[in-house]
């Protein structure tokens, strides 16, 4: 009987250790819900997020079907994998996200919401800090593959010419 109990206890202990050592892959909860629970607006990441993992140390990995473009205030480029350290109110050490500024693509390093009551979010793009309205990020944007974005721009310019 004692041998059975020891074996059962060992198997149970190993199961718990394996479960708690695995990265947290939250398929039941959306990335946008996670961002909201961490004091960040849900529209920081596009609707097209396929999956994500959140490690115990706060490392967040977000997976998209492929690289894509969207627009907040300016155009934004998402790699197929975006990584950052997620803490309450911030994404630090962002990799895989770039923002267009004056015809240059600059990597976004950090995204910070210091005080949600201010209505502002801070983007650190290396050479500068850019403050944007939180209202730009209320809803997750639609993200288009690069080629589709060029066609979309041409259509918009065509309508401007017709006006």
JOPEPE-V444597 format. One line per field, one symbol per residue. ss: DSSP state (h for helix, s for strand, l for the rest). psi: psi as a letter, one per 40 degrees, with the letter a starting at -180 (. if undefined). Layout:
ss->???
psi->???
This chain:
ss->lhhhhhhhhhhhhhhhhhhhhllsllllllhhhhhhhllllhhhllllssssssllllsssssslllsssslllsssssssssssssllssssssssssssllssssllssslllhhhlsssssllllssssshhhhllllllslhhhhhhhhhhhhhhhhhl
psi->dddddddddddddddddddeeiihhgddhiddddddeeeiidediidehdiiihideehhhhhidiiiiahcdiihhhidhhiihhiheihifhhehihhhfeihhhhdihhgdhdddeiihhhfceihhhihddefdhhihhiiddddddddddddddddd.
